[in-house]
């Protein structure tokens, strides 16, 4: 199963992840894709997803978090300042024309 959400729809992904990690029955593999252009929301989603997934390291879940700036130079500067530390922890800059992004993969 694949769940995709952006921005404030993160709450639905949180609900889904909580159901998967609390399930006593084996679940099908789950892929979660999340994107937003707000550094604070990205940081919240990253922290929340990691904490939920740590509850069950055998939950067969792959999460992809994407922080984009949509070409806005002010947003790009803010995001780069706030997430400089992510370059050292499983974050990959995505070289795409007209789209700057940071991506973090979480696998359990």
C-alpha positions as CSV (number, residue, x, y, z in Angstrom):
1,X,0.0,0.0,0.0
2,X,1.2,3.5,-0.7
3,X,0.0,6.6,1.1
4,X,0.8,10.1,-0.3
5,X,0.2,13.4,1.5
6,X,1.5,16.9,1.6
7,X,1.4,19.7,4.1
8,X,-1.3,19.6,6.7
9,X,-2.4,16.2,5.6
10,X,0.4,14.8,7.7
11,X,-2.1,14.0,10.4
12,X,-3.6,11.2,8.2
13,X,-0.2,9.7,7.7
14,X,0.4,9.8,11.4
15,X,-2.9,7.9,12.0
16,X,-2.0,5.3,9.4
17,X,1.5,4.7,10.9
18,X,0.1,4.4,14.4
19,X,-2.3,1.7,13.1
20,X,0.4,-0.3,11.4
21,X,2.9,-0.3,14.3
22,X,0.2,-1.2,16.9
23,X,-1.3,-4.0,14.8
24,X,-0.8,-7.4,16.3
25,X,-1.4,-9.0,12.8
26,X,1.2,-8.9,10.0
27,X,0.5,-6.0,7.7
28,X,1.2,-5.6,4.0
29,X,4.3,-3.4,3.3
30,X,3.5,0.3,3.5
31,X,5.2,3.1,1.7
32,X,4.5,6.6,2.9
33,X,5.4,9.7,0.8
34,X,5.2,13.1,2.4
35,X,6.1,16.5,1.0
36,X,5.9,20.0,2.3
37,X,7.6,23.4,1.8
38,X,7.6,24.4,5.5
39,X,10.8,23.5,7.4
40,X,9.1,23.5,10.7
41,X,6.4,21.1,9.5
42,X,9.1,18.9,7.9
43,X,11.0,18.7,11.2
44,X,7.8,17.8,13.1
45,X,6.9,15.1,10.5
46,X,10.4,13.7,10.6
47,X,10.5,13.5,14.4
48,X,6.9,12.1,14.7
49,X,7.4,9.4,12.1
50,X,10.7,8.3,13.6
51,X,9.2,8.1,17.1
52,X,6.2,6.1,15.9
53,X,8.3,3.7,13.8
54,X,10.7,3.1,16.7
55,X,7.7,1.4,18.5
56,X,7.9,-1.5,16.1
57,X,11.1,-1.9,14.1
58,X,9.6,-4.9,12.2
59,X,6.6,-3.0,10.8
60,X,7.7,-3.2,7.1
61,X,7.3,0.5,6.5
62,X,9.2,2.8,4.2
63,X,8.8,6.6,4.6
64,X,10.0,9.3,2.2
65,X,9.9,12.8,3.5
66,X,10.5,15.6,1.1
67,X,11.2,19.3,1.9
68,X,10.8,21.5,-1.2
69,X,11.0,25.3,-1.5
70,X,9.0,25.6,-4.8
71,X,11.5,28.1,-6.2
72,X,10.9,30.7,-3.5
73,X,14.4,32.1,-2.5
74,X,13.3,33.2,1.0
75,X,11.9,29.7,1.7
76,X,15.0,28.1,0.2
77,X,17.2,30.2,2.5
78,X,15.1,29.4,5.6
79,X,15.0,25.7,4.8
80,X,18.7,25.5,4.2
81,X,19.5,27.2,7.5
82,X,17.1,25.0,9.5
83,X,18.1,21.7,7.9
84,X,21.8,22.0,7.4
85,X,22.2,19.2,10.0
86,X,20.2,16.8,7.8
87,X,23.1,16.6,5.3
88,X,24.9,14.6,7.9
89,X,22.0,12.2,8.6
90,X,20.5,10.2,5.7
91,X,19.3,13.3,3.8
92,X,20.0,13.6,0.1
93,X,19.8,16.9,-1.8
94,X,17.8,16.3,-5.0
95,X,19.4,17.9,-8.0
96,X,16.4,18.9,-10.1
97,X,16.1,22.0,-12.3
98,X,13.8,24.6,-10.7
99,X,13.2,22.5,-7.6
100,X,15.4,22.4,-4.6
101,X,14.6,19.8,-2.1
102,X,15.9,17.7,0.8
103,X,14.8,14.2,1.2
104,X,15.0,11.8,4.1
105,X,14.3,8.1,3.9
106,X,13.2,6.1,7.0
107,X,12.9,2.3,6.7
108,X,11.8,-0.2,9.4
